[in-house]
């Protein structure tokens, strides 16, 4: 997918074209992130209309997340080889066509197939959007661009359930997917016209690495999901052991490839890159634990309705939306290790305060705690993303972008599995939910503290050279 007069972006696009390019990125990324949660609200209706069991209907959600996760790194590699804009545009096209297929589905297998294709399209979008921002914004304003991208992701994640509820209130579930089609068409047209070209790499695509990557992450996610849904222990253990075994062979293979699909060379040779990835995994695990377990607490202990739970939880994503662009601007001037460490300190404090929150807490007493969690997360994310992307060389921008999204999804998957496991081990009434919430929030707090320590390690003097190299290569 090409145009006759592609914009050039040796150090960012001109301001007028830059914002049109960011709008194209924002529309597509917003759709892909929104789609990760928009179907959740409709699952009971879909199961009933398609005469499927609730356990089967869950695959409407899981199939999308699984397809995204297993294809992020291969598509990021293709972006480095053939150009990030090309992979991005094909991702938007596939996502839009798959949305049409989902809207027309008449059976659960058809819908799940459509969701898998949507996931591959979403991965095409998310695997290279960070790399594209490196070429849309000049080096001196990269943090600002990443801040806007974080804002879109946070707003889309927060809007998912509300948007789905609004659509379901006036129409049927197929419109959850049909309404995305015109946005996909607009995003594709703008992407072809305004997104910059990036210099292609000269390496070839390694199919075997792509298969091993899919097997490693796929088995890992299915195994963790099995823990949360009470699958037989021998099967879960076999899936996780198989993931470790395939992953070991996969990593060994990457050590002999130049460049590798899994950027083990960047992880081993650039401490800043490795620390940023590890910090991201721990932080997203901490965040998703809180965002998943607290609705159960508010429903079973507080007796709140689904709508009121959504309102009570709003301060967290709202604080992220406010803080993300501010943190993005700060990231262009100050150390990401310091900003991230401060943000994670605030987030850990917020998670601890939520853990110690009395069961009779009023909404203002809940809100300020959630604001701390969201503001700390927002202060961390933009600087961390800037440093992670900037510490990869320009010809490996796709690898950096792919690892950014992969770290997020691995952290979220692990956090969700922890919540499911804790809830599964504490059956019972409200008292059991209170215990499960305290345990889960304690784990979330510990994960945030670990992430804080990893972030502060990036300020150690021995890493200044690496950090400087990352900033200069951005």
N, C-alpha and C positions, 0 to 999 in steps of 0.2 A: 504494500500500500504506500504510494508515493505521490508527490506533487511536483509540478514542473519547476516551481520557484520556492523551495523550502527555505524557511528562515534559518539563518546561521546564528550560533550561540557560543562563540569562543569564550566570552565572559558575560553571559547573560543576554537577554533580548532587550531591545529598546522598550521604554516604559509602557507605551501604548500596546504593543504586541505582547509584552510580559503579562499584563493583567488579563488579556483575552486568553492567553495560554493557560494561566492559572484557573480561569473560569472553566475551561475545558477539562482540566485536571480535577477541579473541585466537583463538577457534576458527576463525572464517572466514578471517582473515588467515593463520593457520597452514596451513590447507588450501590456500589459493591459492599460498602460497610453496612449500609441500611439493610441489605438483603440478608445479612448474617442473623438478624433478629426479627425481621418483619413478619416471617411466617409463623413464629412461635404462637402468637395470639390466635391464629386460625387453625392450629393443629386439631383441637377437638372437633371443629366443624368439618375439616377435611376428612378426618377419620370416619365420622358418621356418614357423610355423603358418599364416600368411596368404600364403605363397608369394611373398613380396615381396623385392626386393633390399635390401641394407643401406642404400644411398643413399635409396631410397624410404621405408624405415622411419624414417629420421631425421626425416621430416616429422611423426611423432607427437610429437616434442619441439618442432621448429621452429614448427609451426603454432600451438601454444599460446603460445609466446613472442611470435610475430609478432602474433597477435590481441590479446594484452595490450597490447603497445607501441603499436599504431596507434589503440587506442580509449581510452587513459588520459585524454588531454586532453579529447576530446569528452564523455566521461562525467563528468569533473570539472566541465565547464561545465554539464552537465545537473544536477549536484548543487547548484551555486550557484543555478540557476534554480528547480528543483522541490524542493529539500531534499536534504541529504546522506543522511539516513536512508532516504528513498524509493529513491534510486539504490542504496544499499548493500543494502537488502533484496531488490530485484529482481535484483541481482548474485548474492546468495547463492542465490536461487531458481533462476536460470538455471544457475549452477554445479552445483547439486545435480541438476537434471534432466539436464544434460549428462553428469554422472557416471554416471547410469543408462544413458544412451545409449552411452557408451564401454564400459561393462561388458557390454552386450548386442551389441556390434559383432561382425559375422562377416566383414568384409572391411576392407582397409586404407582405402579411401575413406570407409567409414562411421566408422571410428575417427578418422580425421583430421578429418572433419566434427564429430564429437563434441568433439574437442580444441579446434577453433576456437571452438565454442560455450562450452566451458569457459573458454577464454581471455577471451572477452567478459564472462563472468560474473566471472572473477577480476579483470578490469580494473574492473568495477563495485565490487568490494570494495576493491581497492588504490587506486583513484583518489580515494576520499573518506575512507579510514580515518583519515588524518592530520587532516582537517578535523573529523571526529567527535570526535577526542581533544581538540580545542580546546574543544568544548562539553561534554565529559564531565568534564574536570578544571578546577578554578578556575585563574585566571591564575597565581597564585603557585606552583602545583604542575604546570604544563604540562610542564616538563622531566621530572618523575617519570613522568607518563603516557607520554611519548614514549620514555623509557628502557625501560618495560615492553614497549612495542610493538617496539622494537629487539630486546629479548630474545626475543620470540616469533619474529620474523623470523630471527634468528641461529640459534635452536634448531631451527626448522623447516628451514632450509637445511642445517644440519649433519645432521639426522636423515633427510633424504630418501633417500640411498643405503642407509643401514642399515635403515630401515623397509621399503624396497622389497625388500631381500635377505631380510628376515625373512618377509615375506608370500609371496615366491616360494618360500621353503624349505618352506612347508607347503601352498601352494595354487597356483592358476594365475594368469596375468597379469590376467584381468578383475577379480580381487578387489582389485587396486591402485586401481581406481576405485569398485567396489561398496562397499568399506569406508568410503569418504568420505560415502556417502549419509546414514547416521544422524547423523553429525556435522553435515552440512548442515542437516538437519531441525531439530536442536537449536539450531544457530546462528540459523536463520531465526526460530524461535519466540521466542528470547531477544532478537533484534534488534528485532522488532516490538514486544515488550513493554517493553524497557528503554532502547533508544537514544533520545537526545534529539532533539527537533526543532530545526532551525536556521532562522533567518529567510531566506526566499527572496529572490533578487534580481529585479529588474524587467526585465532585458534578455531578448532572445529568442535562440533557438539558431540558429547560422549553419551550415546544412548544407554549404555550399560550403567553409567553413573546415575542417569535419570531414573532407571528402573530400581536401582538399589536405594536411591533417595526416597522414592515412593513407598517401597516396601518397609524401609526403616521407620519413617514417620507414620505411615498408615498403620502398621502393627502396633506402634507405640500409642497412637490415639485410640485405636480400637481396644487395646488392652486396658488403658486408663478408663475408658468409657465402661468397659465391662466391670471394673471394680465398683463404679458408682451404681450400676444397675443390677448388681447381685448375680452376675454370671458365675458359673461354676469355677471354683478356684483353680483347678488344673488347667482349664482352658485359658484363663487370664494369665497364669504364670507362663504357659507355653507361648502365648502371643508376645508377652514382654521379653522373654528370653530370645525368641526369634528376632525381635526388633534389635536387641543388643548384638546378637550374632551377625545379622546382616549389616547393622551399623558399623561393627568393627571392620568387616571386609570393605565396606563402603569408604570408611575413613582411610584405610590402608591404601586403597586404590587412588584416593585423592592426593596422597603424598607423592605419587609418581606422575601426576598430570600437571601440565603447564599451559594455562592456568587451570586449577581444579574447579569443579562445579560447586562443591562445598568449599568455601574459601579458607581452607586450613592453613594456607601459607600466610594469609593476613592474620588469622587467629594466633599463629605461632610467632610471627615476626613483628607484629604490631600490637604491643600490649594494650594500647588505647582502644583498638578495635575490639579485642577479646573482652576487655573489661566493660566496654559499652554494651556488647551483646549480652553478657552475663547479667549486668545491671538491669537491662531491659526485661529479660526473662523473669527475674525475681520480682521486679516492680509490677509487671502485668499479672503475675500470679497473685500477688498481694491484693491488687485492685479487684480482680475478678472474684476472689473469695468474698470480699466485702459486698460487692454488687450482687452476688448470687445468694448469699446466706441471709442478708438482712431482710429481703422481702418475705422469706419464710418466717422470720422472727416477728415482723410487723403483722403478718396475717394470723399466725397461730397464737401469739402471745398478746399482741395489741388489738387483735380483732378487726383490723382495717380491711376495707374492700380493695380490690385491685386498683381502682382509680385513685383512692387515697394513698395507697402505697406508692404509686407513681409520683404523686405530688410530694410525698415525704422524701423520696429519694432524689428529687430534682436538684437540691442544692449541690450535690456532688458533681454531676456533669455540668451544671451551670458554672460552677467555680472553675472547671477545666476550660470551658469556652472563654471565660473572661481572662484567665491567666495565660493561656497558650500563646496568643500574639504578643503579649507583654514579654513573656519568657523568650520568644523568638528574637525580639529586638535586643534583649539583654545578651543573648547567646552570641551576637555579633561583636560584643564588646568585652565580655567577661568569660572566665574559665568555665567550661561545661562541667568539669569535676566539682567545682565549688557550687555552682548553681544547682546541679543535680543533687549534691550532698545536702544542701540547704532544703531543697524541695522535698527530698525523701525524709529528712528529719521532721519536717512539718507533717508529711503524710503519715509517718510512723506514730507521731504524737496523736494525730486525729484518729487513727485506727485503735490506739490504746484507749483514748477517751471513749470511743464507741464501745469497746470491750467492757469498760467500767461503767457504762451508762445504766442508770436504774431503769427497771422495767416500766415505771410509771412516768418516765420522762415526757414532758410536753414537747410540742413540735419545735419551738425555738431552741430548746435544749438539745434536740436531735440535730437541728439544722446547722448550728455552728460547728458541731463535730464533723458533719459531712462536708461542710465548706473547707475545713482544714484538710480533709482527705483529698478533695478535688483540687484545691489550690496547690497543695504540695505536689500532687501528681502532674498538674499542668506546668509547674515551675521546673519539674524534672524533665518532662518528655521532649520539649522542643530543643533544649541544649544537648540532650543526649543524642537525639536523632541527628542533629547537625554534626556532632563530633563523630558519630559512627559513620555517616555518609562521607564526611570530609576526610576521614582517615584512610579511606580506600582510594587508590590512584584513579585518575579519570577514566582509563580504559577498563577499570573494574567497577565502574559505578553501578552496573547492574547487580554485581555480586553483593555490594554493600546494601543496595536497596532490597534485594531478596532476603538477606540476612536480617534486615530491619523488620520486615514483615513476618519472617519465620520465627524470630525471637518473640514477637508479640503473640503469635498464635500458639506457640509451644507454651508460653507462660499462661495464657488464658485457658488452654486445654488442661494443663496441670492443675491450675487453681480450681477449675470446675470439678475435676475428678476428686480433689481433696474435699470439697464441700459435699459432693455426693457420697463419698466414703464416710465422712463424719456423720452425716444425716442417717446413713444406713446403719451405723453402729449405735445410734442413740434413738431407737424406736420408743414411741410413747407419746404422751400428751405435751402440754405446754412446758412442763418442767424439763422434759427431754430436749425440746427445741431450744430452751434457754441454755442448757448445757452444751448442745451442739454449736450454738452460736458463739459462746464463749471460747470453745476449743478452736473453732474455725478462725475467729477474729484474732485469737492468740497466735495462730500459725501465720495469719496475714501480717500481723505486727512484726513477728520475727523475720518474715521474708522481706519486709520493708527495711528493717534494720540491717539485714545482710546486704541488701541493695545499696543502702546508704554507705556502708563500709566499702563496698566495691567502687562506688562513685568517688569517695574521698581518695581512694588509691590512685585515681587518675591525676591527682594534684602532686604526687610524689615527684621530686626533681628529676629522677632518672627517666621519667616519661615525657619531660618537656620537649625533648627533641622530636619524639614521635608525634606529640600533639601539634607542634609547630609544622611538621611535615604534613600532617593531616589537614591543617588549616590552609596551607599554601597550595595543596593539591586539589582543594575543593573548587 
